[in-house]
Amino acid sequence: MARSREQTSAFHARLAGYAGLIPFVVPVLVVWFEPAHAETAIAVQHAYAALILSFLGGIYWGLALARQSAGWFWLSVLPSIWAWPALLLPPLAATLVLASGFALTFLLDGAARRRGKIPRWFHQLRLTLGTVAIVSLLLGLTG
């Protein structure tokens, strides 16, 4: 049976999304199994988290372009602006800022879903990926 274009897109988005979790999870493993490198691992994880929050803002920028929506342009810069200062904070504070940034993107995702701007499968994927990101960030504190 042939897949629809949306099914194919969803499949590839899931694979790419799950692959994108690797830089969240590997630092946790380093913290647990190579504690001498924990500080570097968490700094790398934080840099990646900030990058991904900026990437998520790019999704909303794309929505703004597609819909010519001024409000979404402004919302699209929030994840980057939220994440950037975290790179200058001590590890505990940075973790909390970044984890809360992912939680806040759930609000943007929910608003986009309610307005029909993103498909249901994408919203569910974002919830899964965001949850793993948050849990990984918090588990990084265990070292």
N, C-alpha and C positions, 0 to 999 in steps of 0.2 A: 504494500500500500504506500503510495507516494505521500510524502510529508508536505504540509502546507508551508508557505513561506514563513508564516509566523512560528510554526513549530520548529522549523529549521533555525530561525533566528534565536528562539528561546533555548534550543539545544546548545548552540554555539555560545550564547551569552552565559549560560550556566557553566560550561566548561571553562571559559575565560575567567569568569568570576571566581570559580573555585581555585583555579591556578593563581589568581591574584591574592588568595589567602595565604599562600606559602610564606611571604615575607612577614606575615603576622604571627604565624605559628612557629616557624624556625627559631626566632629569637627566644621564645618561651622554652623551647627544647635546650637551647644553649644555656639559658639561665639555670635550668634544672640539672643539666648534665656536664656543663663546663662553667661552673660559677665564677671562675677566674676571668671569664670574658663577658660576664653578665652586664656590666656597665656599657660596654660597646654594643652588645646585642640590643639592649633597650634603646640606646640612642639611635641605632639603625631602624628599629621598629617604629620609634616615634617619628623619624624622618619620613618613613614610608606612609605612616598613618596620615601625616600632614599632606603628603602628596596625594593620597587617595581622597582625602576630604576635598582637596582642590579639584580633583578629577570629578567628584560627585557634583560639585558646583558647575562644572562644564556641562553636565547633563541638563541642568536647569537653564543654562545659557542657550543650549540647543533648543529647548522647549520655547524659550523666549523668542529665538529667531524664527522658529517654525510658526509661532502664533502671533508674532509682532506684539508681544506683551511686555510693557514697561515694567510691571510689577515683578515678573519672573527674571528680568535682567538684574534687578536689585537683589532679589533673593539668591540669585546664582553666585554672587560674590561672598555671601555670608560664610559658607564653609571654609573658604580660603582665609578670610579675615579672622575667623575663629581659630583656625589651626596654626597660623603663622606665629603668634606669640608663644604657643606651646613649645616651640623649638628653643626658646630662650629660658624656659623655666626649669627648675630642678625636676628630677624624674617623677616623683609622686604627683606634683602639681601638673606636670605635662601629661601624665597618664590620665588624670581626671579631666583635664580640659579636652584632650583628644577623644576619650571615651564619651564624654557628654556631647562632643561635636557629632559623633556618629548617631547618638540618640536624637539629637536635634534634626539630623537629616531624615529621621523617620517621620518627623512632623511634615517636612517638605514633601517627602514621598507620599504621605497620606493625603496631603492637599492635592498633589498632582493626580493621584489615583481617583479621588472623589470628583475631580473636574474632568476625568476621562483623558488626561494628558499622557498617562502611561498605562500600559496594559496590566491586567491583574497578575499575570505570570511574572512580570518584571518587578512589580511591587513585592510579591512573595520572595523573589530571589534577593532583592535588596534587604528584606527583613532577615533572611538567613545569613547573607554575607555580613551585614552590619552587626548582627548578634555575635558571630564568630570573631569579628574584629574587636568588639568591645570586650568579650570574654578573654581574648588573647592579650589585649592591653592590660587588663586587670590581673591576669595570671602572671604577667611579667613582673608584677610587684612582689611575687612570692619569693623572689631571689634575694 
